[in-house]
C-alpha cells in the first residue's frame, strides 16, 4: 500500500508517517474529550456533536490532500477540520464563543470554516455540505489546477435530496470530488437499517460513478485508498463515492441518553478503537510504544494550552453584533439620465448584454442553470453565450438545491457564479441554500467566507400562469438577513443592476418580471451601473408619495399621469432594491407629500408594503396627514382563470382609485 507524503510535502519513512497519522488522530481524540468535559462544565454553550471513534476516517481522508484541496464537513466536523490543518487553539476559542475564535464566535461547534485552508465549512444542516462541495469542485475544474474536494457526510444524509442532487450533478459535470460517507450506523437515534434499503454501492452504480469501501477505523487503510482515489481524480477520473465504516462512541449530541443502543454494543465497538488499531500498525513498523505515549503527552499539553488560552479571552463585544452580516459595497454613483436620442432596447436584451459584459470582463464569472447553455434559457435570454464562453455557461440537471449549492461553494472558492432558478416559485425547492447557506455563511464564519453570487429568477402574474408560477416572493427573501434582493422596473436598470449585482461581494437575488422582457427603453452605455440599495424618485410630485418596484412601477407611473390630469401631484418612488431597503429616500419623499401609498404585486399581508407602512408610522409619523395605504393582491394564491386573476391583481385603475381616495382625506 502506497502512503502519501505529509501535507508539508516532505517525504518521510513509513514509520514516521504512521507516527504522524497517530499524532493527528490523538489530537482529535483529546480535543473532543476536553470539549466534552468543558460542555458538561457549561464552558461550551450550544449544541456539541463529537466525533470520538471516527478519528481514522478524518485523518486518513485528509492525508493525501494538498493545502489547495478542499473539504466540506458536517455538524460532527471537529475531526475533519483538525485533520485538514486547523489549529486547536482558535477552534477551542470558537467553541467557547470567544472573539478570537476561528469564526470570531459567530459559528460555534457546527459551523467552523477557514476557506484559506481549504475548509469550506462544517454545517448544521444535514447534507448541506454536499452541494457546496460540488461548487468548490466546479471552481477547481474551471481553474484546471488539479485540486480535489472531499465532501464528508454521515449515512443519515443519504436520505436527503441534496445528496442525490449533488452526486448526480458531480457525475454529469465530471467533477473532482470524493463523496466520503462516514457510516457510523446511526442517523441521529435511528439505526441505518431503518433508514435505507439500498446500499451505497448500488447508489453509486445508479449515478454512474466509482464506489469503494474501507474500514474507517483503520487509518492506514483509509489513507491508502484515499491516496489512490485522489490521484485518480487529479488525472480526470471523475467523482468517487467512498464508504468508510466506523462508529461514534458518544451519542448524537452531548447529553444524548442513547436509549436506542446498548452499552454492550458500544463496548464491542470500542474494541476497534482507531487509536489502538494505529498503535498496532506502529508496533508492526517497529515503533516503540513509548513514542506513541510521548505523542499523547505532547498533544495533552497542546490541548491544555488551547483551553487555558481560550478561557482567558473575551467574548465578542455587543457593539460588534452587526459585523460580518454583509461585505462592504464599493460606492457606485447614480448615473446621469440617459439622452433622449439613445438607442432603444428591451429588458431581455439587457439581461443578455449584462451577462455577456461580465463574462468577458472577469474570468471568475460563470453562468449555470437549467437549459441556460445550449437552450439559451426558457425565454432565450442567454442564447449564444455558451458558444461565446465555452465551459462557463453550463447546463444543469433540474436540481435547484444543487444549482444553489454550487453557487455557494464556488463563491467561497473565489468564483463569481450567476445561477438561474427558472421561476421564482421554485425558490422554495432550494430555500435552505439561500436561507441557511448563502445568507449566513459570511456571518457564521466571521467574515472568512466570501459570497459573491447572483441568483437570477423571474416572476409575473397576469397571464394565467397559476398559483405555482406567478408568485412574488420578495418579502420571504427580504426577511433573511444577509441577502440582497433586487427588482428592476425598466431595461436600463435591469442592465445596470445586474452588472452591479455580479460585481457585488454579497449574495444577490436578482428578480426579473417576465412580462417586462419585451419592455422597451433607452439603452445605456456599456459601463452603466446602478447602485444597489438605493431607491430612485422616478416622477416628482408634491401631494402623495407612491412607492413600488418591478413591473408595477409602470402601472404607478401611468396612474400618476392620470391623477395629474385631475390636479393631484403624485411622486413615484421606485425601490429598485427591496433589501436592503432605502428608508431614507422614502422618508424624504413622505416629508414632502405627507401621504403614502404603496403598490406591489405580492400578496398584501406580511409583505414589503407592510414594512414600508411600519416605517411611515414609526419614523415618519409626524409627517402623515392620511392613512398609509397598500394596493396589493388579497392573501389568496394567484388564480388561473383570467376573470379571477383580473380581480386579484392590482392594475393602473385600482392604483388610481386609491390615490384619489387618499388625496381626498
C-alpha positions, 0 to 999 in steps of 0.5 A, a space after each residue: 500500500 502506497 502512503 502519501 507524503 505529509 501535507 508539508 510535502 516532505 517525504 518521510 519513512 513509513 514509520 514516521 508517517 504512521 507516527 504522524 497519522 497517530 499524532 493527528 488522530 490523538 489530537 482529535 481524540 483529546 480535543 473532543 474529550 476536553 470539549 466534552 468535559 468543558 460542555 458538561 462544565 457549561 464552558 461550551 454553550 450550544 449544541 456539541 456533536 463529537 466525533 470520538 471513534 471516527 478519528 481514522 476516517 478524518 485523518 486518513 481522508 485528509 492525508 493525501 490532500 494538498 493545502 489547495 484541496 478542499 473539504 466540506 464537513 458536517 455538524 460532527 466536523 471537529 475531526 475533519 477540520 483538525 485533520 485538514 490543518 486547523 489549529 486547536 487553539 482558535 477552534 477551542 476559542 470558537 467553541 467557547 464563543 470567544 472573539 478570537 475564535 476561528 469564526 470570531 464566535 459567530 459559528 460555534 461547534 457546527 459551523 467552523 470554516 477557514 476557506 484559506 485552508 481549504 475548509 469550506 465549512 462544517 454545517 448544521 444542516 444535514 447534507 448541506 455540505 454536499 452541494 457546496 462541495 460540488 461548487 468548490 469542485 466546479 471552481 477547481 475544474 474551471 481553474 484546471 489546477 488539479 485540486 480535489 474536494 472531499 465532501 464528508 457526510 454521515 449515512 443519515 444524509 443519504 436520505 436527503 435530496 441534496 445528496 442525490 442532487 449533488 452526486 448526480 450533478 458531480 457525475 454529469 459535470 465530471 467533477 473532482 470530488 470524493 463523496 466520503 460517507 462516514 457510516 457510523 450506523 446511526 442517523 441521529 437515534 435511528 439505526 441505518 437499517 431503518 433508514 435505507 434499503 439500498 446500499 451505497 454501492 448500488 447508489 453509486 452504480 445508479 449515478 454512474 460513478 466509482 464506489 469503494 469501501 474501507 474500514 474507517 477505523 483503520 487509518 492506514 487503510 483509509 489513507 491508502 485508498 484515499 491516496 489512490 482515489 485522489 490521484 485518480 481524480 487529479 488525472 480526470 477520473 471523475 467523482 468517487 463515492 467512498 464508504 468508510 465504516 466506523 462508529 461514534 462512541 458518544 451519542 448524537 449530541 452531548 447529553 444524548 441518553 442513547 436509549 436506542 443502543 446498548 452499552 454492550 454494543 458500544 463496548 464491542 465497538 470500542 474494541 476497534 478503537 482507531 487509536 489502538 488499531 494505529 498503535 498496532 500498525 506502529 508496533 508492526 513498523 517497529 515503533 516503540 510504544 513509548 513514542 506513541 505515549 510521548 505523542 499523547 503527552 505532547 498533544 495533552 499539553 497542546 490541548 491544555 494550552 488551547 483551553 487555558 488560552 481560550 478561557 482567558 479571552 473575551 467574548 465578542 463585544 455587543 457593539 460588534 453584533 452587526 459585523 460580518 452580516 454583509 461585505 462592504 459595497 464599493 460606492 457606485 454613483 447614480 448615473 446621469 439620465 440617459 439622452 433622449 436620442 439613445 438607442 432603444 432596447 428591451 429588458 431581455 436584451 439587457 439581461 443578455 448584454 449584462 451577462 455577456 459584459 461580465 463574462 468577458 470582463 472577469 474570468 471568475 464569472 460563470 453562468 449555470 442553470 437549467 437549459 441556460 447553455 445550449 437552450 439559451 434559457 426558457 425565454 432565450 435570454 442567454 442564447 449564444 453565450 455558451 458558444 461565446 464562453 465555452 465551459 462557463 455557461 453550463 447546463 444543469 440537471 433540474 436540481 435547484 438545491 444543487 444549482 444553489 449549492 454550487 453557487 455557494 461553494 464556488 463563491 467561497 472558492 473565489 468564483 463569481 457564479 450567476 445561477 438561474 432558478 427558472 421561476 421564482 416559485 421554485 425558490 422554495 425547492 432550494 430555500 435552505 441554500 439561500 436561507 441557511 447557506 448563502 445568507 449566513 455563511 459570511 456571518 457564521 464564519 466571521 467574515 472568512 467566507 466570501 459570497 459573491 453570487 447572483 441568483 437570477 429568477 423571474 416572476 409575473 402574474 397576469 397571464 394565467 400562469 397559476 398559483 405555482 408560477 406567478 408568485 412574488 416572493 420578495 418579502 420571504 427573501 427580504 426577511 433573511 438577513 444577509 441577502 440582497 434582493 433586487 427588482 428592476 422596473 425598466 431595461 436600463 436598470 435591469 442592465 445596470 443592476 445586474 452588472 452591479 449585482 455580479 460585481 457585488 461581494 454579497 449574495 444577490 437575488 436578482 428578480 426579473 418580471 417576465 412580462 417586462 422582457 419585451 419592455 422597451 427603453 433607452 439603452 445605456 452605455 456599456 459601463 452603466 451601473 446602478 447602485 444597489 440599495 438605493 431607491 430612485 424618485 422616478 416622477 416628482 410630485 408634491 401631494 402623495 408619495 407612491 412607492 413600488 418596484 418591478 413591473 408595477 412601477 409602470 402601472 404607478 407611473 401611468 396612474 400618476 399621469 392620470 391623477 395629474 390630469 385631475 390636479 393631484 401631484 403624485 411622486 413615484 418612488 421606485 425601490 429598485 432594491 427591496 433589501 436592503 431597503 432605502 428608508 431614507 429616500 422614502 422618508 424624504 419623499 413622505 416629508 414632502 407629500 405627507 401621504 403614502 401609498 404603496 403598490 406591489 404585486 405580492 400578496 398584501 399581508 406580511 409583505 414589503 408594503 407592510 414594512 414600508 407602512 411600519 416605517 411611515 408610522 414609526 419614523 415618519 409619523 409626524 409627517 402623515 396627514 392620511 392613512 398609509 395605504 397598500 394596493 396589493 393582491 388579497 392573501 389568496 394564491 394567484 388564480 388561473 382563470 383570467 376573470 379571477 386573476 383580473 380581480 386579484 391583481 392590482 392594475 393602473 385603475 385600482 392604483 388610481 382609485 386609491 390615490 384619489 381616495 387618499 388625496 381626498 382625506 
